[in-house]
Amino acid sequence: MKVEIEKLTIASARAGLRAREFSATELTEAAIAVMEAARPLNAMITETPERARAMAAESDRRLTRGEAGPLEGIPIAIKDLFCTDGVQTTAGSRILKGFIPPYESTVSANLWRAGAVMLGKANLDEFAMGSSNETSHFGRVENPWRRADGKPLVPGGSSGGSAAAVAAGFCLGATGTDTGGSIRQPASFTGIVGIKPTYGRCSRWGIVAFASSLDQAGPMTRTVRDAAIMLGAMASVDEKDSTSVDRPVPDYEAAMTGDVRGLRIGIPKEYRVDGMPAEIEALWRQGIDWLRSAGAEIVDVSLPHTGYALPAYYIVAPAEASSNLARYDGVRFGLRVPGNSLPDMYAKTRGEGFGAEVRRRILIGTYVLSAGYYDAYYVKAQQVRTLILRDFERAWERVDAILTPTAPSAAFGIGEKSDDPISMYLNDVFTVPVNLAGLPGISVPAGLSREGLPLGLQLIGRAFDEETLFRVGGVLEEAAGFSARPQTWWKG
């Protein structure tokens, strides 16, 4: 039968597969066809249709035997930052082009054990460094959404390929990573759901590192329920990752009771930043009204060190990146550019292998870690990070979750901010405090801008309390009733 994958969710596809309305093979063939038609978006770096067909056939056998996993037969995309055994993993960079890992990341291995089907590897900003998905060596990703004038838009970053793949309808979910907002901001820009779990909830083993104390994997899906299903499959403790936390993984889907009566939702005054568009403020107020009408108590809170989060982040993250990326030297794997000496080979390999944004962040990180500036910059940024965490801890004494905008604008045009790094970095103003504090945050599509582009609202929760985020996020999603979809201009 013909399967219209664009109209399905993980939950509805799961039900259809188990009711034998269609097979995993039929669902996967539909996904492959839509993926091929969506190539103008450049959402994928590596497509793996034959592997997907083989995985779908295995899923059909398990479904027949009644051995279905929680994601049995569900086609997904994997951000090309996750190492995949036998499949090229590039991190969006020339320096890793052609690198084929002999091992599987823990998160993707968990997904395969749950029965998911891999369509391929999604495009991203190089080494996850960007807010627009314009820095990839393999070309920019285009947002499936466009303005009325047809201007191409960024999908957000760094998980822009994953976001575009879900929004375009050819996969039911995708993995992302979030270091400063790289799941939530592209989710907002493309009208989908994205959750950054608590730091340590998902293993980082096998994920190409950007900033080790900030990076966290999470799902990007069409609905809040789908995100709950997918996160339940992704999360686990892992002896190979000392930062993963040994805590039971709850039944996130069961947490979606549809009832928020009695919950206290915090509204931080510091998130009303200068120059915030009126439509973002209006959507935020609408979100407050939706939750109040659903029975939640609205409480004003203060997070006084919020204004220092962005500068602290852009010290800590580049510092960790400069250390992590030192391993790419042309010796063991990846690109090697010959030189007249070993130091010359290092310099030429890194100079030609890394793009401009990655080189910029390595230089910033090396500077702030240097002997003369370590205490003045890096140590001070870590102290600010502690103050930000304490702000949240005080807020949790009064509230159960916090509601904010996800991003300060809707998706912007390709090229509009690429020559202005400071303006680009400001896209993360609402998301980076969550990473610095190690907390979970979810973006839920909640409305459209005046130009007809998606806008998201963000919920922030206590550490390891993703259940409350799914509970409140489901109510917010239902109240918003967001059903808009992009026009499929890429099909010609």
N, C-alpha and C positions, 0 to 999 in steps of 0.2 A: 504494500500500500504506500501511497505518497504521504510522507510525514512532513508537516509544516513546523519545522523546528523553531522558527522565529516566534511562534505563538506559544511555545512551551516554556515551562520552568523546570527546575530540577524536581520539585515535588510532583508536578503533573506528569512529567516524563517517567518518573519512578512508578507512579500509579499505572500509567499506560503500559509500561513494560511488564509489570507484574500481572496485569489483567490480560496480557497477550494481545493487546490492541495493535501493537507493532513490535517488531523485534529490535534488539540492539543493533543489528546489522542495518536494518532499514533506517533507524535513527541516525546512525553514523554516516550512512551514505547521504542522507539529507544534509547533515552538517558539512561534509566534504564539498558537496555541490555549492552550498552557500558560501563556504570559505573561499572556494576558487573564484566565485563571482565577485567576492569582496576584495580581491587582490589590489585594486586601486587604493585602498586604505593603507596598504603596506603594514598591516597589523602584525603579520607573522614574518619571522626571519627564516624559520625552517618549518615546512609542512611535512607531516609524517602520515600520509593517507594509508599506506600499506600497513604500517604498524597499527593504526587505528582500526583497520578492517580486521586484523588478526585478533586484537584485543576485544573487539565487538563480538567476534565469533566465539571466543572463550566465554564472554558474558552470556551469550545465548545458551551455551551449554550449561552454565551454572544456573541460569534462570529456569531451564527445563528441569534441572535436578532439585530446584527449590533451595538453592544455596546462595541466593543473592545477597551481596554486600550492600551497605547503605548508599553507595553510588553506582551500583551495578548497571553497566551499559551507558553511563552518562558521559557524553563527549565534552571534554574540557581542554583549555589551552594552558600551557605552562610558561610563565615568564622566563625569558632566556637568561635568567640569573641562577636558576636551579639546575644543578648538574643532573643530567639524564644519561644513564648507562647506554653507550653506543650511539647517542644522538648529539650532534654538535651543540656546544654551549659556548656562547660568545660574549655574554654580558654587554652586547651591543657595541663591542669594541673591535677595532682592527687587530689589536695585539693578541686577541684570543680567537680570531677567525680560523676555523678549521680544527679547533680543540675539541676532541671527542673524549669525554670522561669515561673511565672504566668502572664507574660506580654511580649509584643513584642517591640523590639527596633524600634525607629522612622524610621530609614532607611529601615529596612526590611518590616515594615508596609506600607511604601510608595511603595515599590516594589510589594507587594501583591495587593495593590489598583490599581496598573498599570497593573495587570493581570499576573505577573510572577508566575512560578511554581517552588516550592522548591524541589530539589532532595535530599538535606541533608546538613550536616554541615561539612565544610572542615577543614582539619588538619592544624596546625600552630605551630610555636615555642611557648613554654610555656609562657603564658601571653604576647605574641607578642615580646618576648625578644630573638632575634637571627637573623642571616643573612643566615641561611642555612636550616632551618626546621629540625634540628637534635635534638632539645631540648624538643620536645613534649613528654609528659608522654605516649602517645599512639603510639609511635614509629616514626621513621624518615619517611619523604616522599622522594620518588625517583623521580628524573627528568625524564619525558618521553624521553628526549634526552640522548643519550649515545655516548661516543667516539667510534672510530673504534675498539678499543680493548675490548669493552663491559663493561668497568669500570662504575659502577653506580655513578651518579652525583647528587649533591644537586640541588634542584629547586630554591634555594634562599629562603630568609625569610624576615619577619615572615609569609607572606601570601603565603607560598610555596604550601600548599594544594590547595588553590584557583587557583594558576598559573598552577599547574600540571593538575587540573581538566579541565581547558580551553584548555591547550595545548594537552591533551590526547583526546579531542574531545567529551567528554560526556556531557558537558554543554556549552551553548552559551555565558555565562557570569558568573562572580562570584564577590561577594563583597570581598574587602580587606580593611585593615587599614594600614596607613602609618604614622609612628612616626619619622623615620629617613631614610626612603627609602624602607619600607616593602611592597609597591605595585610596585614601579618602578624597583627595583633590581631583584626580582623574575620574573617580566615581561621580563626583558632583558635576564635573564638566560633561559627562556623557549620559547622565540620567539613569545610573545604576546604583546598586548598593555595594559598599565596600567597608570591611571592618579590619582595623588594626588590633589584634588581640594584645593582651598584657604581655610585656616583655618576658620571655621564658615560657610562654604557653605553647609555642611551636618551636621545634628544633631549628637551629640555624645551620646544622651540619649539612654540607653539600650545597650551600647557597654562597655564591661568590660575594665576598664581604665588601661592604662600603665602609660603614662605621659600626664596629662590632657592639658597642654598648647601646645602640639605637635601633639597629635593623630588626625587623620582625615580619615574618610571613603572615599572610592572611588571604581570605577568599574575596573574589569580586563576582557578584551574581546579579540576577534580575530582581530578586525579592529578598526581604529580610529573612523569611523562612529558608530560602535556598542557602543564604549565608550561614545560617545556623546549622543546616545539614552538612554543608561542606566543611565548616570549621571543626565540627565534631569528628570528621574523618582525618583532618590534617593534624590536629593537635596530639601531642604525646610527649612523655618524658623521653630522653635519649641519653644513654651513657656516653655517646660520642660528643655531646655538647654539654659542657659543664654549666652553661647558663640556662639550660632547660630545667623547668621546675617539676619535681615529682609530686604532682597533685592529680587527683582523679579528673577525667574529662567529663563534665556534666552532659546531660541530655539537653542540649541547647534548644532543640525544637520543642521539647516539652515545656520549656520556660516561657514560651509564647502563649500566655494565658488570655491575652486580650484585655486584661484588667490592670489598670494602673492606679486604681483608687487607693488613696493613702500614701502613695509614693511622693517624695519631696523632690522637685526638680529645681536645680539652681540656675540662676541667670547672672552670669558674671558681668559686672559693669565695665570692666576693663576691655571687653571684646567689642565695645562700641568705639571703634577706632576712627580717627579723623579721616574724612574723605570716603567713608564707606558708602556705596551707592544706596539711594533711598529704597530701591527694590529689595536689596539684601536685608535692610532693617525691617522693611514691611513683612518679608517672609518670616523673619525671626519672630516678630510679634504674632504673626499668624500661627506659627508653631507653638508659641506659648499659649495662645487661646485654645488650640486643639487639645493640648494636654490638660489644661485647666478644665475644659468641658468634659474631658474623659474622667475627671475625678482626681487628678494629681494636684498637689499643693505647689504653688509657685513661690520660690524663695529667692530673694536677692542675695547674692554672695559677692565677695571680693577676692580676687586673685591678684594681689598688688604687684607681684613681680612679673606679670605677663609681658610687660613692655620690654623686658630684658631677655626674653626667651629667644627671639630671632638672632640677635647678635651673639648670644651664648652658643646657640646651635651652630652658627657659621664659624665658630672657633673649634668646638668639640668635634663636629663631623669631619671637617677637612683634616684636622690633626690625626684622627683615627684612619682616615682614608690614606694619608701620606704614608702611614706605617703599613697598612694592609696592602697597598699597591706596590710596595717595594719589591714584592716577590716576582713581579713581571719584569724580568731583566734580560730575556732572550736566551737564557741558559738552559732551563729545564723543559719549557713548553711554550707554545705560542710563537708569535713573530720573532724573528731574529734578523737584524740588519747588520751586516758585517762592518767591522771597524778596524782601524790600524792597531788598536790595543784593546784590552778588556774594558777599561773605562770608556773608551770611544765607542765600543759596541753597545755598552749599556746606554750611553747618551743617545746614540742614533736610534736604537730600538725603541726606547721610551719616547723620544721626540717624534718619531714617525708612527708609533703604535697607539699613542694616546691622543685624543682630540683636545680641542682648545679648552673646553670646560673642565675636563679631568686634569689637564696640566695646571689650570688656574687653581683648582682646589688642592692639588698636591703642593704647589708653591706656598699657598696660604698656610696649609697644615705644617709644612716643614719650617716655615717662619715662626709660627706660634709655639712650636716645640723646641726651637733653638735655645741654646744656653742662656742667651741674654734676654729672652722674652717668655720663657716657659712660665715663670711665676706671674708675670704681668698679664698674660693672656690666658693660657690654658688652665692654670690653677684657679684663676679668678672666675673663668667660665664654669668650672666645675662647682665652685662655691655658689654661683648664681643658680645652677641646676638644683642644688640642694634646697635653696630657698623656694624655688618653684614647686618642688615636691612638697615642701611644708605648707605652702599655700593650699594645695589640693587636700592635704591631710586635715587641715583646719576646716575646709569646706565640707569634707565627708562627715564631720561632726553634726552638720545641719541638714545635709541633703543626700539623696540616694543616687542621683545622676545630675549631669550638667548639660544644658542645651545651648548651643552656639551656632552661628553660621559655619559652613564647612570651608568656604573660600570667599575672598573679598569681591569676587566678580564671577560672571559666567565665562565660558570659554572665549578666549581672545584669538585674533587672527594669527595665522602662521607668519612668523617674521616680525610681528609687532613689538616684541620685547627681547628678541634675540641679541640685540646690540646694547642692551641695558641690563647687566646682571643684577643690579640692586632691585630694579623693578621686578625682575623675574623672581628673585628670592622672596619678595614680599607676598607672593602667592601663598606662602606657607605660614603666614602670620597667625592663623587660627589653629593650625595643626601641630606645629612643632612643640608647644608646651606638653602635649600628650606624650610625645616620644621622650622628651627630656625627663619626664616623671615616670616613664615606663608603664603608663596606664592604657586601658583599652579605649578605643574610639570608633564610632561607626558613622558613616555618612548615608543618609536616606534621601532619595530624590523627593522634593516637596513642592516644586512649582516651576514655572517658566519665567524667564526674563521678558522685558518688553520686546525683545527681538526674537522671542520664541525659543530660547535656549534653556537647557536644564539648570536648576539651582538646587543645591542640597543643604540639609540641616545636619549638624553634627551632635551626637550624644557622646559624652565622656563618662566613664564609670570608674568605680573603685578597682584596684588591682585584683585580677582573677574573678571579677564579677561581670563577665560577659553576659550572663543570664539576664541581668537587669537591662542591659542594653538591648538585647533581643526582645525582651518584654515590652519596653517602652518604644523601641524602634518599630515593632509591629503595629502598635497603636498609632504612632505617628504616620506610618505608611498608609494605614487604612483611612485615616482622617484626610490625608493629602489626596488620596485617590489618583496618584500620578500614573497615567496610562499613555502619555504621549510617546511616540516613537519617531525616529528620524526618517525622512524621506530617503528611499534607496537610490540616490542619484548615481551611485557607483555602478549600478546595473545598466546604465546607459539609457 
